Amino acid sequence: MLFLRLVYIYKYYILNKCTFFFLLVIFNTVFNSTVKAQILDPVSWSTSVEKISETEYDLVIEASINDSWHLYSQKLDEGGPIATSFIFEENENYMLIGIPTEEEGHSAPEPAFDNMVVKYFENSAVFKQRIKIINKELSVIKGEVNYMVCNDTQCLAPTYKDIEFKFSTEKTTALAAEAEDTPKKDTPKKDKPNNKEKRKGLWNIFILAFGAGFIAIFTPCVFPMIPMTVSFFTKQSKTKARGIRNAIIYALSIIVIYVLLGTIVTAIFGSAALNELSTNVWFNIFFFIIILIFAFSFLGAFEIMLPNSWANKIDKQADRGGYTGIFFMALALAIVSFSCTGPVAGFVLVEAATKGGIFPIIGMLGFSLPIALVFMIFAAFPGWLNSLPKSGGWLNSVKVVLGFLELALAFKFLSNADMVLQMNLLEREVFIAIWIAIFGALTLYLFGKLQLPHDSPLKHISVGRLSLGLVTLAFTIYMIPGLWGAPLNLISAFPPPQHYSESPYGVGFTKSGGNITSHIQEIPEGAHLMPPHNILAFNDYNLGLAYAKKVNKPIMIDFTGHACVNCRKMEQNVWVKNKILNVIKNDIILISLYVDEKIKFKGEAPDSKIHPNKKLRYTGQQWSELQQIRYGTNAQPYYVLMNLNEENLNEPVGYTPDVDEYYTWLQEGIKKFKLNK
């Protein structure tokens, strides 16, 4: 695109005898607008007025939201994103009735905030404020919207925009006034990143379901059915070609039956409603109870069976022959084997339901596919049956292992409900302790130290069982440090986040910052120590700059936010590494500027440099404008290394999870600072 612009410039300026200097100016403008325009503005606002009666009107505010971005509700819990809010100018010509209303939106765990359940809007949102007109001469009402938007990787600083309602026109676009020197806003094209994430999620649920279906084959209700089915097709098929054809029809029938089940679940609840239900407290508790019942069934407490009359009626239909008979034979398999496949398929359906959309259909497709393939292959090639292991007590052991796994996974749903209610009953340490107990018991079972109902006497354990027991034992030992605050990255998606814990920094944690000490003897004015590693930081630009000049050290500006998850990831995963921590504590002066800080100015508030004739209300707006005007971006985190003359030492960087890359960037800037002393 840049090359085409240069060709255009050459054709219309060089050929028209414009000066070379003018060409450079145009090139510089094009280049800078292409490279530096990084200010994101994913939401556009419009307003209108709806007449309710002679004296009452609705002020309607509509938000158009770019793909992949979320706009948040007006009602959110603390510790999450910043809620949308509206301010209407005081005017004696009208009065507000109640508070602004909003659409239903979505309620779901927000990845950017440790899966806190928040209400948000996608694509569009409509808010309404009811007013009563006191003076019919009223023509314009002015106000302001304050909002925050996030996507799956970042959150933008809180944004303030002026809105205006004109009673003489039906609709007006709400645009904030901008200073002429404000960097041009770059609204990203809709590249459908949500679709990419959705495809990734579909593949994940398909792989999970495929694995579950493969395991279900080795249960007492399914595995013995393989030779019986093969015998049926061998007797019914006069030729090998017909046998293969019937086997394929049988396999397709199995897939159709299970996919039909997923389709029914989606149709009953609706594609969007499934996701809504999955994040509801009571449905999470319901899912917990259902999975718990499945687990106890596999452990041998009872069997979940469909009525025998169903199986008898279906079996009679299977005697009809032809394709219809084959289909009903597949349905008979699904019903007869339900006591084993039901809990596994049920877990897959529940897990798929937490995603919504067509996930239940894809889940059932993945679950049925391995079962269908196994029956098809052995029905088409009956000679391969000789390679199968004989049925025995090991089949029940497979059920029991599945029971332990489902028992562990059930607590994930209970944990979701507990975190939404903020009851602190199932905090991180309790959850991990339960998992240690479950997998510890599974280890004892695999080693033959525990026996459950329906288990055959165990004289010795096989090499395979011993190997699986060693794996579960290692996993159990791995989880134990989690009780004292270890991150447990292998299972990070299951336990509650570390902040939802009795000891967020770990039992017995000391704030010494490991073996990294700081040369600073006392805390200077305007500074504080950032927990947990006592990093000296300033939250005021001028105070930090003055101190850096005093101690003659380079400055790192950290444009951050209280509601910035990637900022916390950098602080918790990158800054804590010894080589990074040593640099931050001893070689630079850190100035952390929170763009969403809602501290009001003492005395008279400064004028906005972006919105003329408007004053800033909060300190965070000042830092947000500083980032936008000086660096042409509004995304956080954003790190700048500069010298004492406020000149950049190297190119600023954003979210950089690679420790070595971030360390190289720090060392590059520090080296340039020392060379230019």
Solvent accessible surface area in square Angstrom, and as a share of the most:
residue,aa,sasa,rsa
1,M,167,0.75
2,L,54,0.27
3,F,146,0.61
4,L,115,0.57
5,R,92,0.34
6,L,59,0.30
7,V,69,0.39
8,Y,128,0.49
9,I,7,0.04
10,Y,126,0.48
11,K,108,0.46
12,Y,104,0.39
13,Y,63,0.24
14,I,56,0.28
15,L,112,0.56
16,N,98,0.50
17,K,187,0.79
18,C,48,0.28
19,T,87,0.51
20,F,137,0.57
21,F,148,0.62
22,F,79,0.33
23,L,36,0.18
24,L,88,0.44
25,V,66,0.38
26,I,39,0.20
27,F,75,0.31
28,N,82,0.42
29,T,81,0.47
30,V,22,0.13
31,F,80,0.33
32,N,49,0.25
33,S,51,0.33
34,T,70,0.41
35,V,74,0.42
36,K,121,0.51
37,A,21,0.16
38,Q,86,0.38
39,I,1,0.01
40,L,29,0.15
41,D,26,0.13
42,P,5,0.03
43,V,2,0.01
44,S,61,0.39
45,W,3,0.01
46,S,23,0.15
47,T,0,0.00
48,S,19,0.12
49,V,29,0.17
50,E,71,0.32
51,K,119,0.51
52,I,80,0.41
53,S,50,0.32
54,E,122,0.55
55,T,56,0.33
56,E,50,0.22
57,Y,41,0.15
58,D,9,0.04
59,L,0,0.00
60,V,4,0.02
61,I,0,0.00
62,E,58,0.26
63,A,3,0.02
64,S,60,0.39
65,I,3,0.01
66,N,18,0.09
67,D,26,0.13
68,S,15,0.10
69,W,12,0.04
70,H,16,0.07
71,L,0,0.00
72,Y,0,0.00
73,S,0,0.00
74,Q,40,0.18
75,K,152,0.64
76,L,42,0.21
77,D,97,0.50
78,E,167,0.75
79,G,70,0.67
80,G,10,0.10
81,P,6,0.04
82,I,27,0.14
83,A,28,0.22
84,T,1,0.01
85,S,46,0.30
86,F,25,0.10
87,I,86,0.44
88,F,21,0.09
89,E,68,0.31
90,E,175,0.79
91,N,45,0.23
92,E,155,0.69
93,N,37,0.19
94,Y,12,0.05
95,M,98,0.44
96,L,77,0.38
97,I,62,0.32
98,G,62,0.60
99,I,119,0.61
100,P,24,0.15
101,T,84,0.49
102,E,46,0.20
103,E,78,0.35
104,E,147,0.66
105,G,21,0.20
106,H,60,0.27
107,S,41,0.26
108,A,8,0.07
109,P,54,0.34
110,E,1,0.01
111,P,78,0.49
112,A,3,0.02
113,F,20,0.08
114,D,64,0.33
115,N,72,0.37
116,M,50,0.22
117,V,41,0.24
118,V,5,0.03
119,K,52,0.22
120,Y,21,0.08
121,F,4,0.02
122,E,52,0.23
123,N,92,0.47
124,S,66,0.43
125,A,0,0.00
126,V,38,0.22
127,F,0,0.00
128,K,69,0.29
129,Q,1,0.01
130,R,84,0.31
131,I,0,0.00
132,K,86,0.36
133,I,18,0.09
134,I,107,0.54
135,N,60,0.31
136,K,161,0.68
137,E,146,0.65
138,L,18,0.09
139,S,63,0.41
140,V,46,0.27
141,I,0,0.00
142,K,105,0.44
143,G,11,0.10
144,E,13,0.06
145,V,0,0.00
146,N,6,0.03
147,Y,3,0.01
148,M,4,0.02
149,V,4,0.02
150,C,0,0.00
151,N,19,0.10
152,D,71,0.37
153,T,84,0.49
154,Q,39,0.17
155,C,3,0.02
156,L,5,0.02
157,A,7,0.05
158,P,12,0.07
159,T,39,0.22
160,Y,16,0.06
161,K,11,0.05
162,D,51,0.26
163,I,3,0.01
164,E,50,0.22
165,F,0,0.00
166,K,75,0.32
167,F,52,0.22
168,S,98,0.63
169,T,69,0.40
170,E,154,0.69
171,K,110,0.47
172,T,28,0.16
173,T,89,0.52
174,A,4,0.03
175,L,129,0.64
176,A,14,0.10
177,A,55,0.43
178,E,83,0.37
179,A,21,0.16
180,E,184,0.82
181,D,106,0.55
182,T,17,0.10
183,P,30,0.19
184,K,152,0.65
185,K,49,0.21
186,D,57,0.30
187,T,72,0.42
188,P,47,0.29
189,K,187,0.79
190,K,115,0.49
191,D,95,0.49
192,K,102,0.43
193,P,40,0.25
194,N,58,0.30
195,N,64,0.33
196,K,119,0.50
197,E,90,0.40
198,K,98,0.41
199,R,131,0.48
200,K,128,0.54
201,G,18,0.17
202,L,31,0.15
203,W,160,0.56
204,N,83,0.42
205,I,5,0.02
206,F,40,0.17
207,I,111,0.56
208,L,74,0.37
209,A,0,0.00
210,F,72,0.30
211,G,31,0.30
212,A,15,0.11
213,G,0,0.00
214,F,100,0.42
215,I,68,0.35
216,A,0,0.00
217,I,3,0.02
218,F,57,0.24
219,T,0,0.00
220,P,45,0.28
221,C,27,0.16
222,V,2,0.01
223,F,8,0.03
224,P,44,0.28
225,M,37,0.16
226,I,1,0.01
227,P,63,0.39
228,M,121,0.54
229,T,3,0.02
230,V,4,0.03
231,S,47,0.30
232,F,65,0.27
233,F,2,0.01
234,T,78,0.46
235,K,163,0.69
236,Q,102,0.45
237,S,17,0.11
238,K,177,0.75
239,T,84,0.49
240,K,140,0.59
241,A,76,0.59
242,R,104,0.38
243,G,8,0.08
244,I,57,0.29
245,R,110,0.40
246,N,13,0.06
247,A,0,0.00
248,I,73,0.37
249,I,44,0.22
250,Y,1,0.01
251,A,4,0.03
252,L,95,0.47
253,S,8,0.05
254,I,2,0.01
255,I,28,0.14
256,V,79,0.46
257,I,23,0.12
258,Y,18,0.07
259,V,33,0.19
260,L,96,0.48
261,L,71,0.35
262,G,0,0.00
263,T,54,0.32
264,I,79,0.40
265,V,28,0.16
266,T,17,0.10
267,A,79,0.61
268,I,124,0.63
269,F,85,0.35
270,G,27,0.26
271,S,59,0.38
272,A,65,0.51
273,A,37,0.28
274,L,7,0.04
275,N,40,0.20
276,E,49,0.22
277,L,42,0.21
278,S,7,0.04
279,T,12,0.07
280,N,64,0.33
281,V,17,0.10
282,W,177,0.62
283,F,61,0.25
284,N,3,0.01
285,I,44,0.22
286,F,102,0.42
287,F,19,0.08
288,F,24,0.10
289,I,83,0.42
290,I,45,0.23
291,I,0,0.00
292,L,38,0.19
293,I,68,0.34
294,F,28,0.12
295,A,0,0.00
296,F,83,0.35
297,S,2,0.01
298,F,2,0.01
299,L,25,0.13
300,G,11,0.11
301,A,71,0.55
302,F,91,0.38
303,E,93,0.42
304,I,39,0.20
305,M,120,0.54
306,L,49,0.24
307,P,66,0.41
308,N,104,0.53
309,S,54,0.35
310,W,128,0.45
311,A,20,0.16
312,N,85,0.44
313,K,136,0.57
314,I,25,0.13
315,D,80,0.41
316,K,145,0.62
317,Q,64,0.29
318,A,12,0.09
319,D,119,0.62
320,R,158,0.58
321,G,40,0.38
322,G,54,0.52
323,Y,121,0.46
324,T,57,0.33
325,G,2,0.02
326,I,13,0.06
327,F,66,0.27
328,F,42,0.18
329,M,31,0.14
330,A,1,0.01
331,L,42,0.21
332,A,13,0.10
333,L,9,0.04
334,A,14,0.11
335,I,21,0.11
336,V,75,0.43
337,S,2,0.01
338,F,63,0.26
339,S,7,0.05
340,C,0,0.00
341,T,4,0.02
342,G,5,0.05
343,P,0,0.00
344,V,7,0.04
345,A,5,0.04
346,G,13,0.12
347,F,20,0.08
348,V,0,0.00
349,L,25,0.13
350,V,14,0.08
351,E,44,0.20
352,A,0,0.00
353,A,6,0.05
354,T,34,0.20
355,K,96,0.41
356,G,1,0.01
357,G,17,0.16
358,I,78,0.40
359,F,14,0.06
360,P,0,0.00
361,I,41,0.21
362,I,36,0.18
363,G,0,0.00
364,M,0,0.00
365,L,60,0.30
366,G,0,0.00
367,F,0,0.00
368,S,0,0.00
369,L,46,0.23
370,P,4,0.02
371,I,4,0.02
372,A,1,0.00
373,L,68,0.34
374,V,26,0.15
375,F,1,0.01
376,M,45,0.20
377,I,62,0.31
378,F,25,0.11
379,A,7,0.05
380,A,9,0.07
381,F,78,0.33
382,P,55,0.35
383,G,51,0.49
384,W,138,0.48
385,L,42,0.21
386,N,141,0.72
387,S,92,0.60
388,L,45,0.22
389,P,74,0.46
390,K,180,0.76
391,S,63,0.41
392,G,40,0.39
393,G,30,0.29
394,W,88,0.31
395,L,6,0.03
396,N,18,0.09
397,S,17,0.11
398,V,33,0.19
399,K,14,0.06
400,V,1,0.00
401,V,24,0.14
402,L,15,0.07
403,G,0,0.00
404,F,15,0.06
405,L,64,0.32
406,E,10,0.04
407,L,29,0.14
408,A,1,0.01
409,L,41,0.20
410,A,0,0.00
411,F,33,0.14
412,K,41,0.17
413,F,7,0.03
414,L,51,0.25
415,S,0,0.00
416,N,38,0.20
417,A,2,0.02
418,D,9,0.05
419,M,28,0.12
420,V,46,0.27
421,L,79,0.39
422,Q,109,0.48
423,M,101,0.45
424,N,74,0.38
425,L,118,0.59
426,L,12,0.06
427,E,21,0.09
428,R,12,0.04
429,E,24,0.11
430,V,55,0.32
431,F,1,0.00
432,I,0,0.00
433,A,45,0.35
434,I,43,0.22
435,W,9,0.03
436,I,29,0.15
437,A,66,0.51
438,I,13,0.07
439,F,18,0.07
440,G,20,0.20
441,A,28,0.22
442,L,2,0.01
443,T,6,0.03
444,L,86,0.43
445,Y,1,0.00
446,L,4,0.02
447,F,51,0.21
448,G,29,0.28
449,K,150,0.63
450,L,72,0.36
451,Q,108,0.48
452,L,51,0.26
453,P,75,0.47
454,H,123,0.55
455,D,32,0.17
456,S,57,0.37
457,P,119,0.75
458,L,71,0.36
459,K,191,0.81
460,H,141,0.63
461,I,53,0.27
462,S,63,0.41
463,V,120,0.69
464,G,51,0.49
465,R,42,0.15
466,L,73,0.36
467,S,53,0.34
468,L,76,0.38
469,G,0,0.00
470,L,94,0.47
471,V,95,0.54
472,T,11,0.07
473,L,67,0.33
474,A,63,0.48
475,F,44,0.18
476,T,13,0.07
477,I,100,0.51
478,Y,73,0.28
479,M,0,0.00
480,I,68,0.35
481,P,64,0.41
482,G,1,0.01
483,L,44,0.22
484,W,140,0.49
485,G,26,0.25
486,A,29,0.23
487,P,74,0.47
488,L,6,0.03
489,N,117,0.60
490,L,140,0.70
491,I,11,0.06
492,S,69,0.45
493,A,73,0.57
494,F,70,0.29
495,P,5,0.03
496,P,0,0.00
497,P,26,0.16
498,Q,66,0.29
499,H,108,0.48
500,Y,9,0.03
501,S,15,0.10
502,E,117,0.53
503,S,35,0.22
504,P,68,0.43
505,Y,107,0.40
506,G,9,0.09
507,V,79,0.46
508,G,71,0.68
509,F,82,0.34
510,T,94,0.54
511,K,104,0.44
512,S,61,0.40
513,G,1,0.01
514,G,57,0.55
515,N,118,0.61
516,I,21,0.11
517,T,100,0.58
518,S,40,0.26
519,H,131,0.58
520,I,46,0.23
521,Q,170,0.76
522,E,137,0.62
523,I,92,0.47
524,P,25,0.16
525,E,148,0.66
526,G,39,0.37
527,A,17,0.14
528,H,67,0.30
529,L,71,0.35
530,M,19,0.09
531,P,74,0.47
532,P,29,0.18
533,H,27,0.12
534,N,53,0.27
535,I,7,0.04
536,L,16,0.08
537,A,0,0.00
538,F,1,0.00
539,N,57,0.29
540,D,49,0.25
541,Y,15,0.06
542,N,100,0.51
543,L,72,0.36
544,G,0,0.00
545,L,18,0.09
546,A,59,0.45
547,Y,32,0.12
548,A,0,0.00
549,K,109,0.46
550,K,164,0.69
551,V,52,0.30
552,N,69,0.36
553,K,47,0.20
554,P,5,0.03
555,I,0,0.00
556,M,0,0.00
557,I,0,0.00
558,D,2,0.01
559,F,0,0.00
560,T,0,0.00
561,G,3,0.03
562,H,106,0.47
563,A,7,0.06
564,C,5,0.03
565,V,21,0.12
566,N,10,0.05
567,C,1,0.01
568,R,58,0.21
569,K,86,0.36
570,M,0,0.00
571,E,30,0.13
572,Q,117,0.52
573,N,86,0.44
574,V,2,0.01
575,W,2,0.01
576,V,44,0.25
577,K,93,0.40
578,N,83,0.42
579,K,80,0.34
580,I,0,0.00
581,L,2,0.01
582,N,64,0.33
583,V,3,0.02
584,I,3,0.02
585,K,11,0.04
586,N,13,0.06
587,D,48,0.25
588,I,5,0.03
589,I,5,0.03
590,L,1,0.01
591,I,0,0.00
592,S,1,0.01
593,L,0,0.00
594,Y,33,0.12
595,V,5,0.03
596,D,11,0.06
597,E,41,0.18
598,K,92,0.39
599,I,99,0.50
600,K,138,0.58
601,F,44,0.18
602,K,202,0.85
603,G,73,0.70
604,E,144,0.65
605,A,24,0.19
606,P,51,0.32
607,D,91,0.47
608,S,10,0.07
609,K,146,0.62
610,I,5,0.02
611,H,29,0.13
612,P,60,0.38
613,N,167,0.85
614,K,45,0.19
615,K,97,0.41
616,L,9,0.04
617,R,72,0.26
618,Y,34,0.13
619,T,28,0.16
620,G,1,0.01
621,Q,22,0.10
622,Q,63,0.28
623,W,21,0.07
624,S,9,0.06
625,E,14,0.06
626,L,37,0.18
627,Q,1,0.00
628,Q,24,0.11
629,I,59,0.30
630,R,98,0.36
631,Y,30,0.11
632,G,8,0.08
633,T,5,0.03
634,N,13,0.06
635,A,20,0.16
636,Q,6,0.03
637,P,5,0.03
638,Y,30,0.11
639,Y,1,0.01
640,V,0,0.00
641,L,0,0.00
642,M,0,0.00
643,N,25,0.13
644,L,35,0.18
645,N,114,0.58
646,E,65,0.29
647,E,99,0.44
648,N,72,0.37
649,L,12,0.06
650,N,16,0.08
651,E,140,0.63
652,P,25,0.16
653,V,37,0.21
654,G,26,0.25
655,Y,92,0.35
656,T,11,0.06
657,P,79,0.50
658,D,74,0.38
659,V,33,0.19
660,D,88,0.46
661,E,105,0.47
662,Y,0,0.00
663,Y,65,0.25
664,T,87,0.51
665,W,18,0.06
666,L,0,0.00
667,Q,64,0.29
668,E,78,0.35
669,G,0,0.00
670,I,7,0.04
671,K,132,0.56
672,K,84,0.36
673,F,15,0.06
674,K,124,0.53
675,L,131,0.65
676,N,118,0.61
677,K,150,0.64
